[in-house]
Structure formats: structure tokens, C-alpha cells
């Protein structure tokens, strides 16, 4: 009887020691499996991120080439007509005479005319009679309260902000402001960011900058249509 009791105690002691080990081992195996899955997911995400970075880099390179080539793009009668067609087709407020004049002004007054045309597309959709809640006037949506004195000094306007409803003056004003910001920020991206927010680097402006870049690409492709 005593031998049976001793044997039973030994069995219970072994069971008491082994059971936690089994539980911990099972838990460890589950945990290892989870870690393995997470590692795979992290690797996939890392690859996707690298692919995304590569795509962004390729896009920026294409945009840089596009901008570089757009500066050298001569305003032939065919190019002008193509740009006018793109503006009229994609903007309900635009009509042939207005589009023709704006293209002419952009090439006449700006060293980066396609950027100005793209900026007008994003800012006002070629509605030159519009005023924003922030007090931005005309097609290029220049904030006259911030720039009025400077625009008068430069001879772009004479007295009132309403003069920026004039497409020629609007192009002149928009180009003047953007040019200042590009020189200040050292890049087109920074210049466009500052045009929207006043800051060369702003998270708020990233979507805006990409919109202008997108329109710039569309304009460049439109200009080359046969």
C-alpha cells in the first residue's frame, strides 16, 4: 500500500512538472508561428515600400525631364493649338479666345509657361472671374491682400485687386509670385508649396503639388500631339 502511494506521488509530481512545459512549448510554437508570419508580412511591406519609393523616384525623374523639355518647347502654331484644345476640352469655363490669350501670355511672360498653365488649371479651372474665401483673385488665385503693394510697385496692377480678373494681369501676377517662391525655396516643388501655403515645405501642400505636376504632364503630352 505504501509503495502504491509513493508511486502515485511520483506520477503526480512528474505530471505537475511536465504539464507546464507542454503548455509553454505549445505557446512557444504558436508564438514562433506568429513571429514567422509577421516577419513575412514585414518583408512584403518593405518590398512594397521600396517599389513605391522607386515609383515616386521614376515619377519625379519624368516630371523633371518634362519640366526641362517644356521650358525648351517652342510655341509653334501646332503646339499653341494643341494647348488651347486641351484647356477648352478640360475646363468648362474656358473658351477658345480666352485659352488662346492665356497660352500667349504664359509664353510671353514666363520662363516656365506650361507650369503657369498647369497652375491656373488647378487653382481656378480657368475661371478668371473668381474670388476665393481667402481673398485670392483671378485665374492664378493670387492673394491680393498679401501682394497688392508689390504688384502695384511692379506695375502689374494700378490700384485695385479686381484688376486681376484680367487674364493678362493674372498671368503676370501669378508668374511674379511663383518666381519669387521658386527662387526662395530653390525648387519648383518648394515654390509650388509656398504658392499655396507660404512655406517651402508643407505636408498640406503635397497633394496640391502633385496635382500641378499631373496637369503639367498632361499639357506636355497634349503639346506634342500631331
DRENNU-737746 format. One record per residue (C-alpha): residue in one letter; residue number from 1; x negated, y negated, z. Coordinates in steps of 0.05 Angstrom, whole numbers, plus 5000, padded with zeros to 4 digits. Each point is the difference from the previous one (the first is absolute). Layout:
<atoms>
ATOM,A,NUM,X,Y,Z
...
</atoms>
This chain:
<atoms>
ATOM,X,1,5000,5000,5000
ATOM,X,2,4944,4953,5018
ATOM,X,3,4964,5017,4935
ATOM,X,4,5063,4982,4961
ATOM,X,5,5005,4933,5036
ATOM,X,6,4927,4984,4985
ATOM,X,7,5010,5019,4927
ATOM,X,8,5063,4957,4994
ATOM,X,9,4963,4941,5031
ATOM,X,10,4944,5007,4949
ATOM,X,11,5050,5003,4942
ATOM,X,12,5035,4938,5025
ATOM,X,13,4933,4964,5010
ATOM,X,14,4978,5017,4929
ATOM,X,15,5068,4978,4973
ATOM,X,16,4995,4934,5039
ATOM,X,17,4931,4986,4970
ATOM,X,18,5014,5023,4928
ATOM,X,19,5068,4966,4990
ATOM,X,20,4974,4928,5004
ATOM,X,21,4943,5019,4954
ATOM,X,22,5049,5028,4948
ATOM,X,23,5044,4937,5006
ATOM,X,24,4940,4954,4994
ATOM,X,25,4974,5040,4940
ATOM,X,26,5067,4996,4965
ATOM,X,27,5003,4926,5014
ATOM,X,28,4929,4990,4976
ATOM,X,29,5017,5037,4935
ATOM,X,30,5061,4956,4989
ATOM,X,31,4959,4938,5016
ATOM,X,32,4944,5022,4953
ATOM,X,33,5052,5011,4945
ATOM,X,34,5028,4930,5012
ATOM,X,35,4931,4969,4998
ATOM,X,36,4986,5037,4936
ATOM,X,37,5064,4974,4968
ATOM,X,38,4984,4929,5024
ATOM,X,39,4930,5004,4971
ATOM,X,40,5029,5020,4933
ATOM,X,41,5050,4943,5002
ATOM,X,42,4945,4951,5019
ATOM,X,43,4957,5024,4941
ATOM,X,44,5060,4992,4953
ATOM,X,45,5014,4930,5026
ATOM,X,46,4927,4982,4995
ATOM,X,47,4998,5023,4928
ATOM,X,48,5065,4962,4984
ATOM,X,49,4970,4938,5033
ATOM,X,50,4936,5007,4959
ATOM,X,51,5042,5008,4937
ATOM,X,52,5040,4938,5019
ATOM,X,53,4937,4960,5013
ATOM,X,54,4973,5023,4932
ATOM,X,55,5066,4980,4966
ATOM,X,56,4997,4932,5033
ATOM,X,57,4928,4992,4979
ATOM,X,58,5017,5019,4928
ATOM,X,59,5060,4952,5001
ATOM,X,60,4956,4943,5026
ATOM,X,61,4948,5014,4946
ATOM,X,62,5054,4999,4946
ATOM,X,63,5028,4935,5027
ATOM,X,64,4930,4969,5002
ATOM,X,65,4989,5021,4928
ATOM,X,66,5069,4975,4982
ATOM,X,67,4987,4932,5032
ATOM,X,68,4931,4994,4969
ATOM,X,69,5028,5016,4931
ATOM,X,70,5061,4955,5010
ATOM,X,71,4954,4940,5010
ATOM,X,72,4969,5014,4932
ATOM,X,73,5067,5014,4966
ATOM,X,74,5009,4948,4945
ATOM,X,75,5069,4971,4992
ATOM,X,76,5013,5021,4928
ATOM,X,77,5070,4991,4972
ATOM,X,78,5012,5075,5009
ATOM,X,79,4977,5000,5072
ATOM,X,80,5042,4939,5016
ATOM,X,81,5062,5032,4969
ATOM,X,82,4988,5065,5038
ATOM,X,83,4994,4962,5066
ATOM,X,84,5063,4959,4985
ATOM,X,85,5038,5064,4984
ATOM,X,86,4978,5033,5065
ATOM,X,87,5021,4939,5041
ATOM,X,88,5068,4994,4967
ATOM,X,89,5014,5075,5003
ATOM,X,90,4983,5007,5073
ATOM,X,91,5029,4936,5030
ATOM,X,92,5073,4980,4993
ATOM,X,93,4986,4926,5013
ATOM,X,94,4948,4996,4945
ATOM,X,95,5016,4980,4928
ATOM,X,96,4953,4997,4940
ATOM,X,97,4985,4925,5001
ATOM,X,98,4985,5000,5075
ATOM,X,99,4957,5063,4994
ATOM,X,100,4961,4971,4941
ATOM,X,101,4986,4935,5038
ATOM,X,102,4978,5036,5063
ATOM,X,103,4952,5046,4962
ATOM,X,104,4971,4939,4965
ATOM,X,105,4990,4963,5067
ATOM,X,106,4970,5061,5034
ATOM,X,107,4947,5007,4945
ATOM,X,108,4990,4925,4996
ATOM,X,109,4989,4986,5075
ATOM,X,110,4976,5065,5032
ATOM,X,111,4937,5041,4993
ATOM,X,112,5042,5062,5019
ATOM,X,113,5065,4989,4961
ATOM,X,114,5028,5071,5007
ATOM,X,115,4993,4995,5076
ATOM,X,116,5041,4935,4998
ATOM,X,117,5053,5034,4957
ATOM,X,118,5002,5060,5047
ATOM,X,119,5004,4955,5061
ATOM,X,120,5060,4962,4971
ATOM,X,121,5034,5067,4987
ATOM,X,122,4993,5021,5072
ATOM,X,123,5012,4932,5032
ATOM,X,124,5062,4977,4963
ATOM,X,125,5017,5048,4943
ATOM,X,126,4990,4940,4954
ATOM,X,127,5054,4958,5033
ATOM,X,128,4967,4932,5000
ATOM,X,129,5059,4965,5034
ATOM,X,130,4996,5040,5064
ATOM,X,131,4982,4977,5072
ATOM,X,132,4985,5051,5054
ATOM,X,133,5021,4995,5073
ATOM,X,134,4927,4984,5016
ATOM,X,135,5003,4940,4954
ATOM,X,136,4962,5030,4942
ATOM,X,137,5017,4968,4933
ATOM,X,138,5004,5023,4927
ATOM,X,139,4973,5059,4962
ATOM,X,140,4935,5007,5039
ATOM,X,141,5035,4986,5067
ATOM,X,142,4949,4950,5027
ATOM,X,143,5017,4976,5070
ATOM,X,144,5004,4926,4986
ATOM,X,145,5000,4980,5074
ATOM,X,146,4930,5031,5006
ATOM,X,147,4972,4976,4933
ATOM,X,148,5039,4936,4981
ATOM,X,149,4945,4950,5017
ATOM,X,150,4947,5041,4964
ATOM,X,151,5044,5010,4939
ATOM,X,152,5013,4925,4997
ATOM,X,153,4926,4986,5007
ATOM,X,154,4985,5048,4943
ATOM,X,155,5053,4967,4956
ATOM,X,156,5041,5064,4994
ATOM,X,157,5061,4966,5029
ATOM,X,158,5015,4926,5010
ATOM,X,159,5045,4996,5060
ATOM,X,160,5050,5056,5014
ATOM,X,161,5000,5076,5007
ATOM,X,162,5056,5005,4950
ATOM,X,163,4950,4986,4945
ATOM,X,164,4977,5072,5010
ATOM,X,165,5064,5023,4965
ATOM,X,166,4963,4979,4937
ATOM,X,167,4966,5064,4973
ATOM,X,168,4937,4963,4980
ATOM,X,169,4991,4968,5068
ATOM,X,170,5018,5065,5035
ATOM,X,171,4945,5038,4961
ATOM,X,172,4950,4944,5015
ATOM,X,173,5018,5001,5074
ATOM,X,174,4999,5075,5007
ATOM,X,175,4934,5006,4964
ATOM,X,176,4970,4945,5042
ATOM,X,177,5020,5033,5066
ATOM,X,178,4980,5070,4979
ATOM,X,179,4933,4975,4975
ATOM,X,180,4985,4968,5067
ATOM,X,181,5018,5064,5037
ATOM,X,182,4960,5045,4953
ATOM,X,183,4938,4956,5011
ATOM,X,184,5012,4999,5075
ATOM,X,185,5012,5075,5007
ATOM,X,186,4949,5023,4947
ATOM,X,187,5047,5047,4963
ATOM,X,188,5066,5003,4962
ATOM,X,189,5029,5047,5052
ATOM,X,190,4982,4951,5056
ATOM,X,191,5025,4942,4960
ATOM,X,192,5068,5032,4988
ATOM,X,193,5005,5019,5073
ATOM,X,194,4986,4928,5020
ATOM,X,195,5049,4975,4948
ATOM,X,196,5055,5038,5037
ATOM,X,197,4978,4993,5073
ATOM,X,198,4943,4950,5003
ATOM,X,199,4953,5055,5023
ATOM,X,200,4948,5036,4957
ATOM,X,201,5015,5065,5035
ATOM,X,202,5070,5018,5022
ATOM,X,203,5038,5065,5007
ATOM,X,204,5064,4963,4982
ATOM,X,205,4972,4981,4932
ATOM,X,206,4974,5068,4976
ATOM,X,207,5066,5020,4967
ATOM,X,208,5005,4931,4968
ATOM,X,209,4930,5005,4971
ATOM,X,210,5015,5069,4971
ATOM,X,211,5063,4973,4967
ATOM,X,212,4960,4945,4966
ATOM,X,213,4948,5051,4979
ATOM,X,214,5055,5044,4971
ATOM,X,215,5030,4943,4959
ATOM,X,216,4930,4981,4978
ATOM,X,217,4990,5070,4973
ATOM,X,218,5067,4998,4964
ATOM,X,219,4983,4933,4969
ATOM,X,220,4933,5024,4977
ATOM,X,221,5031,5062,4967
ATOM,X,222,5055,4957,4969
ATOM,X,223,4949,4952,4971
ATOM,X,224,4966,5058,4963
ATOM,X,225,5063,5028,4968
ATOM,X,226,4998,5001,4923
</atoms>
